[in-house]
Each structure stands twice: as C-alpha cells, then as structure tokens.
Amino acid sequence: MEKCYLFGGGSNAYGVIEYIGKNNIIAVVDNEPKLQNEYIQNVPIYSFEKFLLAYTGELIVITAAMYGEIVEQLEANGINHYTIAPLIIMGMAEEKQIANEYELNDCKKIYFLGYNILTERISEYLLEKDPDKELCIIDDKDQFLQYIPERYKLVPYDKVTKNDIVVVCKEKLDEKDLLFIQSNNVYDVYDVIPKKNKIYGERLERLKDSHKNEKCFIIGNGPSLEIKDLERIHDLKIDNFGMNLIYNIYPMTKWRPTYYVITEYNLFRTYYKELSLLEHKNMFIKNFFCLKKSDYFNETLYYTGYARRAYHEDQRFSEDISKIVYSGYSVMYDAIQLAVYMGYSEIYLIGADFNYLGSPEEKGNHVYDNYMTEKRKFAGKSYIDASMKALRLAREYADAHGIKIYNATRGGNLEIFERVDVDIIFEQCKEKKL
C-alpha cells in the first residue's frame, strides 16, 4: 500500500493504524486544535494547514465517522485523491481470515466491489500467496477510480457473470450495488465475524431471553440524573444498565449497575486503569479491533460492532447481539439492543438528556462531572441527529415486538419515547414489592 495520510484523529484512527500499519502512514490530520502536535501510536498529528504545506499528492484515508465536512474541505483545496476507511475500530476480520473463510486463495481471478484500504490489504495478502492472481475492480464512478493502482483491471458491472467471485469491500451500497449483489456470487467482507469475537459470541448466546418479560432501567449520564434515583433503583432491586464513566459517582451511592456498557475506544483506552479496577462481572465492552490479549478484562462480555457505517444512512437494530451490535452514536443505543436481546420488555430511560453545553467534554454535560478528580480527558463529538435517528429505529423495533420503552428522564431533549414521571414509576415498583 502506498504511503498515505489519515484524516481524523478519533477512535477509528487507532483501528486504521493497526490495520494498515503505522509505517505506511505519514501523519494524521485533524482540525481539532487540542489534538494537533500530539501523537497517535507514535504517528504525528498535523493541523490542516501543516498538512497542506507538506502534501505532495499522497492518498488521504479519511477515518472520521462523519466525513462529509472533511470531503468538502479537501475538495475545496483541490484535493480529490482520498478514500473513506470503514469503521475498522468497531471490529473487522483480518485479511487472512477473510481469504480463508471465502477460499479466495484458490481463485485465479477475483472481482472487488469497492476500493478502499480493505481492498488493498486483502489484495496484498492474496498476491503474496499467488503473484499471478488476477485482480479486478468493478467499475464504479463513485469510487475515485482514477487513483486505483495499476495492478487492478477495471471491469464494468455487466461484464461480471454469476460464476465470477466477487468480494464486497465497498461500505456504502447503493441500489445498483444491491441489485448486482442479489444476482451474483458475492462475498461481503463485513459479514465475516472476527475470530476473537466468536468465543464471546457463544457466551452472549446464553443471555438470550434471560430476563424475559422483566423491567429494567437504562441509566444515561446526563446532568438530570440524581443520586436519589440510583439509591431507589438499588433499594428496589431493579435491574439496570450503567455506562461509560458513571463509576465516578460510586463514592456517593451504594448503587451499582447490574450491567455496565462501554462503547467508545478512546474512552476505554484513556480510562483503562480505572475501568480495570471496577471488577464488574457483567460488563459489556465492544470488542475493539485494536485490543490485544493483555487488554482484556476477566469475565467481561465482549460484543462485535459493525465496521460499515450502518447508522450513517442505513441504520439497523440488532436481533442477535451474539453476532453483532449496531452503533447509533450513543452508548444508550447499544444498551437498548443488549436489553432487548436479554428479554426485557419494559425499559425505562433515565438521565437521557441529549443536550450539550458547548463541547461534550465540558463540565455540566454529565452527572459525574463534579465528582471527577480532574477534567474529563476525552469526550467524543456528539452527533445528536444521528443519535436520534437510531433511537427512532429502536422505538420502531420495540413497537413492532411488543416492547415498551419509556423516557423517565427529568427534562432533556429526547421526545422519541413516551414520557413518564420517574417518581411515579418508583412508587409503582415499591407498591409491587410490598
């Protein structure tokens, strides 16, 4: 693979660096001043201005989850030599596993639908095994084909037959792609579950309907959450999900979550030591691409994320968390999928404010802000519109399957779910316990 720049210094940059190797990366470019002049895995982070001074026509790999503004920025400066990296950090099978699972080593000719870093890595692996293997790219005008390496032959859609082997690396599939896929011999690399996820998938299967027809609280970290709410959840012994850095308020309450959920790699990486000391037996963590054996916690439930941006324009809701859990730009969306799979039929959201004062990392945006010993070191960008789109899908799924999701948050901007008074809900739960 040719030397390239990455654009975007968020969580996915770690996955892409691990996937293509830091020796293939000149620098990471990011518009966020606090990241500039820092390093990711010993790769320097440039401002856009510094990048422009150094740029000599190399490939730019965009790693950011939301990339529209970056594309506009590059093209406004006359730069079109770029490609979009899938969300590698969420979980991606390695090229050797993909080749073995689809028996690609035995194929003399392979057609790729889509060109990106997945295409490159799989191609490099296959050519190491067989330098004479013929590799083709199905001609797609949306893929910046003028920059595809010479080793690939461009072939129009209508020249591919049902007997040809097609490997789908393209992330965003349009109607033409879907029709093509339905009528051909196609293998989708995004459907291959990474080997390290399979053992955890078996553990997750045991949770199916383990709480059938029960109720639970999913506890967000918004500033509306009150310690007394957690105390009542504890006293009433109601199952609940906590998330992210909620452990910062543990000294204030005897409450502890039944289940704990972590979905953001930068948060996991930054607060690894504190998280490792929690000793929660029922902790859910996304099985990030970068994780090494030494990174794993004992007794933790790791689940598979999705490297294709399903929530960008094609949101999905998982029916089987043992195989995959889709992202929705909020940890709450993951928690809802987990709760539904486990059989909870009455779900109450609390602390789900979904409104931010300035940057999400600023004090006042989380209930635990005043209990942290220092300012939060990391907070991902908030994309409220994307979060709301996902939560609407969660409601549609719940309505279609007889599951009730209520918003018991005091205030906030989440109006997708029916609102209920949390104090009344606690009183009802108390009466049933008596």
N, C-alpha and C positions, 0 to 999 in steps of 0.2 A: 504494500500500500504506500502511496506517495506521502511525503511529509505534509502535514496539514495543521491548520489552526482549529481549535474548538471555540465555539461562541456560546457562552453561558456557563457560569461557574457554580450552578446549583448542584443538587444531589446527582442528577443524571450525568454530570461531567465525570464523577468518580467511576460510574459504570462504564462509560465510554473509554476512559483512560485505561481501565483494567482490560477492556475488551480488545482494543486495538494496540495497546502497549504504549507507554509514555515516550519511548524512543522515536515513535512515529509522529509525535506532537511537538510543534514548535512552541506554542503558547496557548493559553486560554484567554479569550477576550470576554470582558464583561463590562456593562455600563454602570454597575453599582460601585460608587467610589470606595466604599468600605472594603471591597474585595481586591481592588486594584493594588498592585505591588506586593500582593501576597502570593502564596503558592498552593497548588492542589497536587498532592502526590509528587512534590518536587518539580512540578511544571509551573512556570511563572504565569501570573495573571496580568494581562495588559488592559489598559484603557482602550477605547476605540480609536482615540487619537494616536496613541503609541502604535497600535496595530497598523493604522494607515501609513505611518512613516516606514514601517518595516515590511509591509506587504509587497510581494513580487509575483503575485498570480497563483499562489498555492490554493489548494482545496480548503474550503471552510466547512467544517462539520458543525451544524447547529444542534446543540444538546438541550436547549431550553424546552421545557414542557409546552409553553405557549410561545410560539416563534414568529407570529405574524409581524410584530413590530421590528424584529431583527431582520427579517426578509426585506421589509421596506427600507430599513436603514442601510443595508448592504446595497440594494439596487439603486438607492438614491445617490450612492457614491460610485456607481458604475461597476459594481462587483456582482457577477452572476455565477461565479464558479463556487457553488455551495451545494450541499446536500443536507437532508434532515436526518438526524440519528434517531432511531426509535428510543423508547424509554428503557434502555438497557438495564438501568439500576433496578427496575421493578422485577426483573427475573428473566433471563434469556438462556436458552440452551447453547452450549458451546458448539463450534462448527464440527468438531469430531463426532459429537453425539448426533447432531442433525444428519451428517453424512451416513453414519452407521444405521440410524433408525430408518432412513429412507433408501438405504442401499445405493447411495449415489456413487460410491467408489467403483461400482461395476458398470456404470453407464458411460458410454463413449461420448455422448452428446447430451448436454443439459441446457435447458432454456430457463433463464431467470426472468420473472415478472417483477420489475422494480430494481433500481440500482441505488445502493447505499452502502454503509460500512458492513452490513451483514453479507451482502453480495460479495464484497471484496474478501472478507475473511473466509467465507465458505469456498470461494474460488481458489484462494491461495492454498488452502488445505488440500483441495482436490488436485490441484496442479502439482503439488509436492508428491502426491501418490502416483499421478499419471500426467506427465508434462504434455502428452499428446491429446489430452481430453479437449473436446471442442465445446466452448462455452459461448452461449448466445444470450443477448438481451432482447426481450420482446419490445419492439419499437413503441415507445410511449412518449408523446410530445411534452408531457408534464414533468419528465424526469431529468431535464437538463442534459440530454443525451450527447451534446457536443463535447462533453467532458469525460465521457466514458473511455477507459483505457483501450488501447488498440487490440488487446488480446480478445476482446469480445466482438462477436459478429452481430450486427443489428438485423432483426427479423421482424417483419410485420405480423400482427395478430393472426391474419388469415392464412399465414404460411405454416402455422403450428397445427399439427394433427393430434388426434386423440391418443395416438401411440407414443407421442413425444413426452419426455419427462420435464415437467415444469416445476420450478421451485419458486414459491412466492416469498419475496423479501420486501415487497412494497408495503408500506404502512397504511397509507390512505387509499382505500379501494373505491373506485367509482362504479357506476352502473355497468359500464363496458367491461371492467375487470371482473365483476361478479358474474356476468353472463358468460364470459370466457372461462372462468374457473369451473362453472357448473358443467361445462361440456368438454372438459379436458382432464388429462391425467396429472393432477396438481397436488403438490405437497406444500403446505404452509408452514414456514419455519416458526411462526408464532404459536403454533399448536403443539410444539414439542415441549413437554414438561421437563425442566432441568432435572438431571439425575438426583441432585441433592434435595430436591423437593419431594421425591416420590416416597421416601420413608416417612416424612412428616405428613404427607397426604393420607397415609394409612392411619396415622394417629388421629387426624382430623375426621376421618370417616366415622370414628367411634362416637363423635359428638352429635351425629345426625339425630334430630328429634329427642335429644337427651333432656330437654326441658319443654316437652310438648305441652301446649296449652297453658303455659305458665306466663307470668308477667315479669318484666324487668325494667330497670331504668338505664338509659344510656346517658352518661354524665359528660357534658361538654365542659370546657374550661373558661367559659365566658364570665365576665365580672358580675353577672346577676346571680351566680351560684352562691349560696350561703352555707356556712358551716353547719347551721342547724338542719339544713336539708340532708346533708350527709349523715348527721347524727340520727335523724329519723329513719333513713334508709337502713342504717346499721341496726337500730333498735328493733325495727320491724322485720329484720332479716329478709329484705327484698333483694333478689339477685340484681347485679348492676355491672356496668362496664365503665371503667375509668380509662383515661388516655393521656398520652404524651407526658407532660411534666407535672401532673396532678399530685405526684408524691411530695411535692414541696409543701403541701398543707397537712401532711401526716402528723406533724407535731401538734397540730391544732385540734385533732379529732381522733376518736377511736375507730372511725370508719376505715375500711379497706375495700377495694373493689373485688368483686367476685372474679371478674376477668379484666385484664389490662391489655390495651392495644397501642402498638407503636407502628406508625406507617411511614415516617419520614427518615430517610437515611442520614441526612445531615444532623438531625436531632439525635438519632441513635449514636452516631459517631461522636458528636460533641459531648453528650452526657452518658457515655458508655459506662464509666466507672460508677456513677450514681445508680444507673439502671441495674447494673450487675449486682448491686447490694440489696435490691428490693426483695429477692427471694420469693417472688410470686410464682406459685406453681401453675397458675392459669394465665400466663402471659402470652398474648398473640403478637408476633413480630413478622412483618413482611420479610421473606427470605431474599434479602438484597443480593444482587449479583456479586458485589464486592466481598461478601462475607467469607472469611477463611475459617478453618476448623477452630482456631483459637478464639474466634469472635463469638462463638455460640454460647448461650446460657443453658445450663442444665434444666430439663423439664419444661422448657419453653415450647410453645406451639408455633412453628414457623409455617407461613402460608405463602402460596405463589401469587405474585402480582402479574400484571399484563404489560408487555413491552410495547404493544401497539396502543396508540392514543385513542382508545375506545371512547373516552369521555370527551374528546375534543369535538367530534361531530357525530359520533356513533356510540352514545352511551349504552352501557349494558349493566345488568344486575345478575350477580352470580346465583345459580341454583345449587351449586356444589362447591363449597369452599375447599374441599379436599383436592380439587383440581385448580381452581383459580378464584381470585377475589379482584374485582374490577375497581379501579381508582375513580374517585369523584371529587378530587380536590378538597376533601375534608376527611379527617380521621373518622368522623361520625358516619360517613357513608360506608366505610369498611365495617364499622361496628354493627351497623344495621344488617349488612349481609351476613355477618357472623351470627347475630342473634336470630335471624330468620331461619338459617340453616339448623340451628340448635333447637328450633321448635317454639320459641317464644311467640305467643300470639297476641300479646298486649304489651306494647313497647311505649315507654314514656321518655321523651327527650327533655333534659333539663340542663341549664347552662349553655343552651344553644343560641347565643346572642346573634352571631353573624353580622356584627357591625364592628368596624375597627376605627380607632382613633389614630390617624396617620399610618405609620408602618406597623405591621402586626407585632413587631418586637418591642414597641414602646410600652411603657408602664400604663396600666389602665385597661388593657385589652384581655387580660387573663386573671382569673380569680387568685392565682398563686403569685402574682407579681410582687405583692407586698411581703411575701414570706420567703422570697429568694434572697440568698445572701449577697448576690451581685446581679447586675442586669443580665437578662437572658442573652446568651451568646449567639443564638441563632434563631431565626424565625423565617420560614419560607414566605414567599409572596402569597397574598390572598387573592383568589380569583372568585369573587362572590358569585358572579353569573354562572360560572362553570359548576360551582358547588350547588347552586340552586337547581340547575338543570338535572344534576344527578339525583338530588333529593326528590324532585318531582317524579323521576322514574321509580325511585324507591316507594313512593306513595302509590303509583300506578300498580306496581308489582304487589304491594301489600293489599290493596283494594281487590285485586283480581284473585287473591289467595286467602281471603278471609282473615287477614292480619290487621290489627288496629295499631296505628302509630299516632301518638298524641304529642303535641308540643306543650309541655308543662313549664316552659321557661318563663321567668318573670320579665316581660318586656322582650326586647330584641326585635330583629327584622325577619324572622323565619315565620312566614304565613302559609306555608305549603300544607302543613298538617293541622288538623283540628286542635284548637287551643283548649286547654283545661286548666283549672286552678290547682296548683300543686298542693296547696294546703288542704283542699277538699279531698284530693286523691289520698293523701296521707291519712286523713281521718277515716276514709272508707277502708283503707288497708288495716288500720288499727281496730276498727269495729269487727272486721272479719277474723282478726287474730284472737279477739276476746271470746 
